Amino acid sequence: MIRFLGEYEATLDTKGRFLLPAGFKKQLPEAENLRFVINRGVEKCLNLYPIQNWDILFEDISKLNDFDPKVREFLNYFLNGATFVEPDTAGRLLIPPNLKEQTGLGKDIVLVAKIKKIEIWDSNKYKQELFESFSQERYSYLADEVMVKNADRLKS
């Protein structure tokens, strides 16, 4: 599995293409075929998965019970629009127009590592989501809930 760290700015050209930042390229295995899957994120962003990480996730998703209406609803949102992408000869990745429009991506974007995937945000929306809603108290509460209490549950 490939893991990512970092946050990088990039620019979309008029056709919706961008260069994967060098900081992320360095985190990919050298001999790796640069294939990805792009899909809608949970927030107003896109997810970019290296094909190896997508395959693991897809295997888990394929085991869900599609007779369950909630599973079908989730699968419709998560998988509809999911697309294979790979760099063109100039090394650019194309964001499908429907996904670009649905997330409101403008010219300036931010690519944010989320461990197994990279989120693609419109730069202005990302700054609003991250900085306007940020509070030290909320972060402290979340850290306690997610890290401390989950660690205690795992020990039990």
Buried (B, 14 or more C-beta within 10 A) or exposed (E): EBEBEEBBEBEBEEEBBBBBBEBBBEBBEEEEEBBBBBBBBEEBBBBBBBBBBBEEBBEEBEEEEEEEEEEEEBBEEBEEBBEEBEBEEEEBBBBBEEBBEEBEBEEBBBBBBBEBBBBBBBBEBBEEBEEEEEEEEEEEEEEEEEEEEEEEEEEE
